[in-house]
Amino acid sequence: MVYMEDIRLTSTTVLVLQVLYEQHVVYGLQVARDTKLMTGTVYPILTRLERAGWVASEWEAGDDADDDRGARRRFYRLTPPAREHVSELLAKRTREQERAQERAARLRPIPGVQP
C-alpha cells in the first residue's frame, strides 16, 4: 500500500488535482495551461503532492522526446489511493457548490415583490 500524507487542500491544489484526475497522465506545463496558473505555482504543488505520495512522475524517455520541441517532459499521474480520494473530494466539492447555488437562488429577490 502506498502511503499518502495529509496535505493542505488550497483552491490551487484542488485545481491541480482536478486536472490530474481528469487527464490521468499529464506533463507539468499542460497542468499550468489547463489550470491557468503560473508554472511557479504549479511545479511546487506537484512536488509537494509527489513527496506526500499523492502523485507519481516519470521523465519522458529520451527516444520519445521530439528534437524540435526541446527538453524532455516530466509526466505526472495520481497514485491509485490518491485517485480514489480525489474522486471523493471532487464529488463533495460539486455537492457543496450545488447547495450554495440553491441557497443563493432562494435568497434572490422576486421581481416586483418588495421585502
C-alpha positions as CSV (number, residue, x, y, z in Angstrom):
1,M,0.0,0.0,0.0
2,V,1.3,3.5,-0.9
3,Y,1.5,5.9,2.0
4,M,-0.4,9.2,1.4
5,E,0.5,12.1,3.7
6,D,-2.2,14.6,4.5
7,I,-1.8,17.8,2.5
8,R,-3.3,21.3,2.7
9,L,-6.0,21.4,0.1
10,T,-5.9,25.0,-1.1
11,S,-8.0,26.1,-4.0
12,T,-4.9,26.0,-6.3
13,T,-4.0,22.5,-5.1
14,V,-7.6,21.3,-5.9
15,L,-7.3,22.8,-9.4
16,V,-4.1,20.8,-10.0
17,L,-5.7,17.6,-8.6
18,Q,-8.7,18.1,-10.8
19,V,-6.6,18.3,-13.9
20,L,-4.6,15.2,-12.8
21,Y,-7.8,13.3,-12.1
22,E,-9.4,14.3,-15.4
23,Q,-6.4,13.7,-17.7
24,H,-4.8,10.7,-15.9
25,V,-1.3,11.4,-17.2
26,V,-0.2,15.0,-17.9
27,Y,3.0,17.0,-18.0
28,G,3.6,20.0,-15.8
29,L,3.3,22.7,-18.4
30,Q,0.0,21.3,-19.5
31,V,-1.3,21.4,-15.9
32,A,-0.3,25.1,-15.8
33,R,-2.1,25.7,-19.1
34,D,-5.3,23.8,-18.1
35,T,-5.5,25.5,-14.6
36,K,-4.4,28.9,-15.9
37,L,-1.9,29.0,-13.1
38,M,1.7,30.1,-13.4
39,T,4.3,27.4,-13.6
40,G,5.9,28.9,-10.5
41,T,2.7,27.9,-8.7
42,V,2.1,24.5,-10.4
43,Y,5.5,22.9,-10.1
44,P,5.8,23.4,-6.3
45,I,2.3,21.9,-5.9
46,L,3.3,18.9,-8.0
47,T,6.5,18.5,-6.0
48,R,4.5,18.6,-2.7
49,L,2.0,16.1,-4.0
50,E,4.7,13.8,-5.1
51,R,6.5,13.9,-1.8
52,A,3.2,13.3,0.0
53,G,2.6,10.2,-2.1
54,W,-0.4,11.6,-4.0
55,V,1.4,11.8,-7.3
56,A,3.9,9.7,-9.2
57,S,6.1,11.1,-12.0
58,E,8.4,9.9,-14.7
59,W,10.5,11.6,-17.3
60,E,9.7,11.2,-21.0
61,A,12.0,8.6,-22.5
62,G,14.9,10.1,-24.5
63,D,13.7,8.4,-27.7
64,D,10.2,9.8,-27.2
65,A,11.3,13.4,-26.9
66,D,10.8,15.4,-30.1
67,D,14.1,17.1,-31.0
68,D,12.2,20.1,-32.4
69,R,10.2,20.5,-29.2
70,G,13.2,20.8,-26.9
71,A,13.6,19.4,-23.4
72,R,12.1,16.2,-22.2
73,R,8.8,16.5,-20.3
74,R,8.0,15.1,-16.9
75,F,4.7,13.3,-16.7
76,Y,2.6,13.2,-13.6
77,R,-0.3,11.0,-12.5
78,L,-2.3,10.4,-9.4
79,T,-1.4,7.3,-7.4
80,P,-4.3,4.8,-7.1
81,P,-5.1,5.7,-3.5
82,A,-5.0,9.4,-4.4
83,R,-7.2,8.9,-7.4
84,E,-9.9,7.4,-5.1
85,H,-9.5,10.2,-2.6
86,V,-9.6,12.9,-5.2
87,S,-12.8,11.4,-6.7
88,E,-14.5,11.7,-3.4
89,L,-13.1,15.2,-2.8
90,L,-14.3,16.5,-6.2
91,A,-17.8,14.9,-5.7
92,K,-18.1,16.5,-2.3
93,R,-16.9,19.9,-3.7
94,T,-19.6,19.6,-6.5
95,R,-22.3,18.9,-4.0
96,E,-21.2,21.9,-1.9
97,Q,-21.2,24.2,-4.9
98,E,-24.7,23.0,-5.9
99,R,-26.1,23.6,-2.4
100,A,-24.5,27.1,-2.4
101,Q,-26.2,27.9,-5.7
102,E,-29.5,26.6,-4.4
103,R,-29.2,28.8,-1.3
104,A,-28.2,31.8,-3.5
105,A,-31.2,31.2,-5.8
106,R,-33.6,31.1,-2.8
107,L,-32.2,34.4,-1.5
108,R,-32.6,36.3,-4.8
109,P,-35.4,38.9,-4.6
110,I,-38.5,38.1,-6.7
111,P,-39.0,40.7,-9.4
112,G,-41.9,43.1,-8.5
113,V,-42.1,42.0,-4.8
114,Q,-40.9,44.4,-2.1
115,P,-39.4,43.0,1.0
